């Protein structure tokens, strides 16, 4: 029973390491694109993308 608890804690530690060291940093670039986008402006009650 004790070995199973140790094994489960090791699996949990590896998964946490993967999430915080690999998965979240790779998503940061995608979310940075969302922050850089300008909001759409409304023209006569309809949404219209302004192009410059």
RAZI-V555177 format. One record per residue. SS is DSSP state (@ for helix, = for strand, . for the rest). NEAR is the number of other C-alpha atoms within 8 Angstrom. D_CENTER is the distance of its C-alpha to the mean C-alpha in whole Angstrom. Layout:
# RAZI-V555177
ss:near:d_center
SS:NEAR:D_CENTER
SS:NEAR:D_CENTER
This chain:
# RAZI-V555177
ss:near:d_center
.:4:36
@:5:35
@:6:34
@:7:32
@:8:30
@:8:30
@:8:28
@:8:26
@:8:25
@:8:24
@:8:22
@:8:20
@:8:20
@:8:19
@:8:16
@:8:15
@:9:15
@:9:14
@:9:10
@:9:11
@:8:12
@:9:11
@:9:8
@:9:6
@:9:8
@:8:8
@:8:4
@:8:6
@:8:9
@:8:8
@:8:7
@:8:10
@:8:12
@:7:11
@:6:12
@:6:15
.:6:17
.:4:20
.:4:20
.:8:23
=:8:26
=:8:29
=:7:32
.:4:35
.:5:32
=:6:30
=:8:27
=:8:28
.:6:26
.:6:28
.:3:28
.:2:30
